[in-house]
């Protein structure tokens, strides 16, 4: 009986101590010999890759302080941004650290810690000056514009050749002579007729020639309108860049952003014509080169990268929209979530957090 009574007491003790052991497990998980694998992807100023190969930034420094306090051992695992969340879901890493926006879609797949940074999307456009003129010049000498001119030239030769076929014998004085001379005169007639500046020095006299002339005069009205629209579009393309002054103007141009991010999802939801790039630096340079009219991305990252661009960078429009919260991500049900969240709340409510932020973006924050 005494042995049975001792077993019952031992069983009760284990049951009653279960919650306490469960609470101790998260903080002790990494300190009991496990080295956490922490996924990072370069996204300054939150994750910055130094020339000597080391990593720093708002998110990296915050994680290091959390790991030190909780006694976690860890290794940083750099990877492309598109691989961060799939690697976390697949169990290849334990934590994702960076500038991860909390969204409902991601929360359904993963768990987020308490947020540590609040921001929003921002818009960057070309600086005023010669950028618009240079972009117009580029479009004027682009293959698209050249193809319009080439097609129009071929059409003029075709109409001229048809007219020459009917006129070369009965109207030899105007369209006769050698084939080269006759075709040249016919091409000239087709060109001046299309532009409505004909001088009357050339006119068909045969029935077939006059039928060609009538059809061409009416068709030329449409051709001139299309050609004028192409030239106008090429010369005034830069005006679109100056017309984007806020989120309500994004649909008027081609907007650059980064693939697989919250900014791309926002543009798709708003049905904004966009071009995606692998990273924000490539997107911003596309705007500088006139291949896009604006770039939409997270404000602090745009600010940081803009300071690195040559030729003065882009012009960031004031204010933000589509507000976002950044947090660390862990696998669903991970015991790391609660202790890490508690440390984030402790640090972000202290003076040390303000010092950390100012170290990277203090001078640029609005």
URPE-V163186 format. One record per residue. N is the residue number from 0. RES is the residue in one small letter. PHI is phi in radians with two decimals (999 if undefined). OMEGA is omega as a letter, one per 20 degrees, with the letter a starting at -180 (999 if undefined). D_FIRST is the distance of its C-alpha to the first C-alpha in whole Angstrom. Layout:
BEGIN
((N & RES & PHI & OMEGA & D_FIRST) (N & RES & PHI & OMEGA & D_FIRST))
END
This chain:
BEGIN
((0 & x & 999 & r & 0) (1 & x & -1.07 & a & 4) (2 & x & -1.16 & r & 5) (3 & x & -1.09 & r & 5) (4 & x & -1.11 & r & 6) (5 & x & -1.16 & r & 9) (6 & x & -1.15 & r & 10) (7 & x & -1.12 & r & 11) (8 & x & -1.08 & r & 12) (9 & x & -1.14 & r & 14) (10 & x & -1.12 & r & 15) (11 & x & -1.10 & a & 17) (12 & x & -1.11 & r & 18) (13 & x & -1.14 & a & 20) (14 & x & -1.11 & a & 21) (15 & x & -1.19 & a & 23) (16 & x & -1.54 & a & 24) (17 & x & -0.98 & a & 26) (18 & x & -1.02 & a & 29) (19 & x & -1.13 & r & 30) (20 & x & -1.15 & a & 30) (21 & x & -1.13 & r & 32) (22 & x & -1.26 & a & 34) (23 & x & -1.41 & a & 34) (24 & x & -1.08 & a & 35) (25 & x & -0.98 & a & 39) (26 & x & -1.18 & a & 40) (27 & x & -1.64 & a & 38) (28 & x & -0.98 & a & 39) (29 & x & -1.39 & a & 42) (30 & x & -1.42 & a & 41) (31 & x & -1.64 & r & 39) (32 & x & 1.98 & a & 42) (33 & x & -1.42 & r & 43) (34 & x & -1.77 & a & 47) (35 & x & -1.26 & r & 48) (36 & x & -1.73 & a & 51) (37 & x & -1.94 & a & 53) (38 & x & -1.38 & r & 56) (39 & x & -2.37 & r & 59) (40 & x & -2.44 & a & 63) (41 & x & -1.05 & r & 66) (42 & x & -2.70 & a & 67) (43 & x & -1.02 & j & 68) (44 & x & -1.61 & a & 68) (45 & x & -1.50 & r & 64) (46 & x & -2.36 & a & 64) (47 & x & -2.06 & r & 67) (48 & x & -1.72 & a & 67) (49 & x & -1.38 & a & 69) (50 & x & -1.10 & a & 72) (51 & x & -1.47 & r & 70) (52 & x & 1.63 & a & 67) (53 & x & -1.42 & a & 65) (54 & x & -2.14 & r & 63) (55 & x & -2.61 & a & 63) (56 & x & 2.28 & a & 64) (57 & x & -1.01 & a & 62) (58 & x & -1.22 & a & 59) (59 & x & -1.16 & r & 59) (60 & x & -1.12 & r & 59) (61 & x & -1.12 & r & 57) (62 & x & -1.10 & a & 54) (63 & x & -1.06 & r & 54) (64 & x & -1.17 & r & 54) (65 & x & -1.10 & a & 51) (66 & x & -1.10 & r & 49) (67 & x & -1.13 & a & 50) (68 & x & -1.12 & a & 48) (69 & x & -1.53 & r & 45) (70 & x & 1.33 & r & 45) (71 & x & -1.44 & r & 46) (72 & x & -1.73 & a & 48) (73 & x & -2.67 & r & 50) (74 & x & -2.31 & r & 53) (75 & x & -1.44 & a & 56) (76 & x & -2.12 & r & 57) (77 & x & -1.20 & r & 61) (78 & x & -2.84 & r & 62) (79 & x & -1.06 & a & 64) (80 & x & -1.01 & a & 63) (81 & x & -1.13 & a & 63) (82 & x & -1.70 & a & 60) (83 & x & -1.13 & a & 58) (84 & x & -1.20 & r & 56) (85 & x & -1.05 & r & 56) (86 & x & -1.16 & r & 55) (87 & x & -1.19 & r & 52) (88 & x & -1.10 & a & 51) (89 & x & -1.42 & r & 51) (90 & x & 1.42 & r & 49) (91 & x & -1.34 & r & 51) (92 & x & -2.33 & a & 51) (93 & x & -1.82 & a & 48) (94 & x & -2.47 & r & 51) (95 & x & -1.99 & a & 54) (96 & x & -2.11 & r & 56) (97 & x & 2.92 & r & 60) (98 & x & -2.00 & a & 62) (99 & x & -1.55 & r & 60) (100 & x & -1.40 & r & 61) (101 & x & -1.34 & r & 58) (102 & x & -2.29 & a & 59) (103 & x & -1.12 & a & 57) (104 & x & -1.13 & r & 58) (105 & x & -1.26 & a & 56) (106 & x & -1.12 & r & 53) (107 & x & -1.23 & a & 52) (108 & x & -1.77 & a & 52) (109 & x & -2.42 & r & 50) (110 & x & -1.97 & r & 49) (111 & x & -1.89 & r & 51) (112 & x & -1.38 & r & 50) (113 & x & -1.08 & a & 52) (114 & x & -1.20 & r & 56) (115 & x & -2.12 & a & 57) (116 & x & -2.64 & r & 61) (117 & x & -1.98 & a & 63) (118 & x & -2.63 & r & 66) (119 & x & -2.97 & r & 68) (120 & x & -1.37 & r & 71) (121 & x & -2.37 & a & 75) (122 & x & -2.12 & r & 78) (123 & x & -2.12 & a & 80) (124 & x & -2.21 & r & 84) (125 & x & -1.09 & r & 87) (126 & x & -1.24 & r & 89) (127 & x & -1.17 & a & 92) (128 & x & 2.51 & a & 95) (129 & x & -1.45 & a & 96) (130 & x & -1.09 & a & 93) (131 & x & -1.11 & r & 94) (132 & x & -1.10 & r & 97) (133 & x & -1.15 & r & 96) (134 & x & -1.10 & r & 94) (135 & x & -1.12 & r & 97) (136 & x & -1.13 & r & 99) (137 & x & -1.10 & r & 96) (138 & x & -1.17 & a & 96) (139 & x & -1.13 & a & 100) (140 & x & -1.84 & r & 99) (141 & x & -1.40 & r & 96) (142 & x & -1.15 & r & 96) (143 & x & -1.06 & a & 96) (144 & x & -1.23 & r & 99) (145 & x & -1.09 & r & 101) (146 & x & -1.16 & r & 100) (147 & x & -1.12 & r & 102) (148 & x & -1.11 & a & 105) (149 & x & -1.11 & r & 105) (150 & x & -1.10 & r & 104) (151 & x & -1.14 & r & 107) (152 & x & -1.10 & r & 109) (153 & x & -1.08 & r & 109) (154 & x & -1.13 & r & 110) (155 & x & -1.06 & r & 113) (156 & x & -1.12 & r & 114) (157 & x & -1.10 & r & 113) (158 & x & -1.14 & r & 115) (159 & x & -1.10 & r & 118) (160 & x & -1.14 & r & 118) (161 & x & -1.16 & r & 118) (162 & x & -1.13 & r & 121) (163 & x & -1.06 & r & 123) (164 & x & -1.04 & a & 123) (165 & x & -1.43 & a & 125) (166 & x & -1.76 & a & 127) (167 & x & -1.08 & a & 128) (168 & x & -1.75 & a & 131) (169 & x & -1.37 & r & 133) (170 & x & -2.20 & a & 132) (171 & x & -1.10 & a & 132) (172 & x & -1.13 & a & 134) (173 & x & -1.79 & a & 130) (174 & x & -2.21 & a & 128) (175 & x & -1.60 & a & 130) (176 & x & 1.48 & r & 131) (177 & x & -1.18 & r & 128) (178 & x & -0.98 & a & 125) (179 & x & -1.13 & a & 123) (180 & x & -1.18 & a & 126) (181 & x & -1.12 & r & 125) (182 & x & -1.14 & r & 122) (183 & x & -1.10 & r & 122) (184 & x & -1.15 & r & 124) (185 & x & -1.15 & r & 122) (186 & x & -1.08 & r & 119) (187 & x & -1.05 & r & 120) (188 & x & -1.08 & a & 121) (189 & x & -1.10 & a & 118) (190 & x & -1.21 & a & 116) (191 & x & -1.25 & r & 119) (192 & x & -1.22 & r & 119) (193 & x & -1.09 & a & 115) (194 & x & -1.51 & r & 115) (195 & x & 1.02 & r & 118) (196 & x & -2.10 & a & 120) (197 & x & -1.05 & a & 122) (198 & x & -1.64 & r & 126) (199 & x & 1.37 & a & 128) (200 & x & -1.42 & r & 129) (201 & x & -2.32 & r & 127) (202 & x & -2.66 & r & 127) (203 & x & -1.28 & r & 127) (204 & x & -2.13 & r & 130) (205 & x & -1.49 & r & 129) (206 & x & -1.10 & a & 127) (207 & x & -1.09 & r & 124) (208 & x & -1.12 & a & 124) (209 & x & -1.22 & r & 124) (210 & x & -1.11 & r & 121) (211 & x & -1.04 & a & 119) (212 & x & -1.11 & a & 120) (213 & x & -1.12 & r & 119) (214 & x & -1.07 & a & 116) (215 & x & -1.16 & a & 115) (216 & x & -1.11 & r & 116) (217 & x & -1.27 & r & 114) (218 & x & -1.15 & a & 111) (219 & x & -1.12 & r & 112) (220 & x & -1.01 & r & 111) (221 & x & -1.23 & a & 107) (222 & x & -1.11 & a & 107) (223 & x & -1.13 & r & 108) (224 & x & -1.09 & r & 106) (225 & x & -1.14 & r & 103) (226 & x & -1.15 & r & 104) (227 & x & -1.09 & r & 105) (228 & x & -1.12 & r & 101) (229 & x & -1.14 & r & 100) (230 & x & -1.15 & a & 102) (231 & x & -1.08 & r & 101) (232 & x & -1.08 & a & 97) (233 & x & -1.19 & a & 98) (234 & x & -1.43 & a & 100) (235 & x & -1.97 & a & 97) (236 & x & -1.06 & a & 94) (237 & x & -1.16 & a & 93) (238 & x & -1.15 & r & 94) (239 & x & -1.07 & a & 90) (240 & x & -1.10 & a & 89) (241 & x & -1.35 & a & 90) (242 & x & -1.53 & r & 89) (243 & x & -1.59 & a & 85) (244 & x & -2.11 & r & 85) (245 & x & 3.09 & a & 81) (246 & x & -0.99 & a & 79) (247 & x & -1.21 & a & 81) (248 & x & -1.76 & a & 83) (249 & x & -1.11 & a & 81) (250 & x & -1.23 & a & 82) (251 & x & -1.48 & a & 86) (252 & x & -2.54 & r & 85) (253 & x & -1.69 & a & 83) (254 & x & -1.88 & r & 80) (255 & x & -1.65 & r & 78) (256 & x & -2.75 & a & 74) (257 & x & -1.86 & a & 72) (258 & x & -1.15 & r & 70) (259 & x & 1.30 & a & 66) (260 & x & -2.03 & r & 66) (261 & x & -1.13 & r & 66) (262 & x & -1.18 & r & 70) (263 & x & -1.13 & r & 71) (264 & x & -1.08 & r & 68) (265 & x & -1.08 & a & 70) (266 & x & -1.11 & r & 74) (267 & x & -1.15 & r & 73) (268 & x & -1.11 & a & 71) (269 & x & -1.55 & a & 75) (270 & x & 1.00 & r & 77) (271 & x & -1.64 & r & 78) (272 & x & -1.16 & a & 80) (273 & x & -2.41 & r & 78) (274 & x & -2.16 & a & 78) (275 & x & -1.71 & r & 75) (276 & x & -2.23 & a & 75) (277 & x & -1.26 & a & 72) (278 & x & -2.60 & a & 72) (279 & x & -1.23 & r & 74) (280 & x & -1.09 & r & 76) (281 & x & -1.13 & r & 78) (282 & x & -1.12 & a & 78) (283 & x & -1.22 & r & 80) (284 & x & -1.21 & r & 82) (285 & x & -1.12 & r & 83) (286 & x & -1.19 & r & 84) (287 & x & -1.04 & a & 86) (288 & x & -1.45 & r & 88) (289 & x & 1.48 & r & 89) (290 & x & -1.49 & r & 86) (291 & x & -2.57 & a & 84) (292 & x & -1.63 & r & 85) (293 & x & -2.87 & r & 82) (294 & x & -2.20 & r & 78) (295 & x & -2.05 & r & 75) (296 & x & -2.88 & a & 72) (297 & x & -1.09 & a & 70) (298 & x & -1.01 & a & 72) (299 & x & -1.10 & r & 70) (300 & x & -1.27 & r & 71) (301 & x & -1.05 & a & 74) (302 & x & -1.08 & a & 75) (303 & x & -1.16 & a & 74) (304 & x & -1.20 & a & 75) (305 & x & -1.12 & r & 79) (306 & x & -1.18 & a & 79) (307 & x & -1.59 & a & 79) (308 & x & -1.25 & r & 82) (309 & x & -1.42 & r & 85) (310 & x & 1.05 & r & 88) (311 & x & 1.48 & r & 87) (312 & x & 1.24 & a & 84) (313 & x & -1.81 & r & 84) (314 & x & -1.82 & r & 84) (315 & x & -1.49 & r & 81) (316 & x & -1.27 & a & 81) (317 & x & -1.20 & r & 79) (318 & x & 1.54 & r & 76) (319 & x & -2.29 & r & 73) (320 & x & -2.58 & a & 72) (321 & x & 0.89 & a & 69) (322 & x & -1.00 & a & 67) (323 & x & -2.32 & r & 64) (324 & x & -2.14 & r & 60) (325 & x & -1.67 & r & 59) (326 & x & -2.66 & r & 56) (327 & x & -1.45 & a & 54) (328 & x & -2.09 & r & 52) (329 & x & -2.34 & r & 49) (330 & x & -1.18 & r & 47) (331 & x & -1.02 & r & 46) (332 & x & 1.37 & a & 42) (333 & x & -1.16 & r & 43) (334 & x & -1.24 & r & 40) (335 & x & -1.34 & a & 43) (336 & x & -1.06 & a & 45) (337 & x & -1.13 & a & 43) (338 & x & -1.11 & r & 44) (339 & x & -1.16 & r & 47) (340 & x & -1.06 & r & 48) (341 & x & -1.09 & r & 47) (342 & x & -1.22 & r & 49) (343 & x & -1.07 & r & 52) (344 & x & -1.10 & r & 52) (345 & x & -1.14 & a & 52) (346 & x & -1.25 & a & 54) (347 & x & -1.24 & r & 57) (348 & x & -1.74 & a & 57) (349 & x & -1.97 & a & 58) (350 & x & -1.16 & a & 61) (351 & x & -1.11 & a & 60) (352 & x & -1.20 & r & 60) (353 & x & -1.07 & r & 64) (354 & x & -1.13 & r & 65) (355 & x & -1.14 & r & 64) (356 & x & -1.14 & a & 65) (357 & x & -1.09 & a & 69) (358 & x & -1.08 & a & 68) (359 & x & -1.94 & a & 69) (360 & x & -2.30 & a & 71) (361 & x & -0.99 & a & 71) (362 & x & -1.32 & a & 75) (363 & x & -1.89 & a & 75) (364 & x & -1.20 & r & 73) (365 & x & -1.81 & 999 & 75))
END
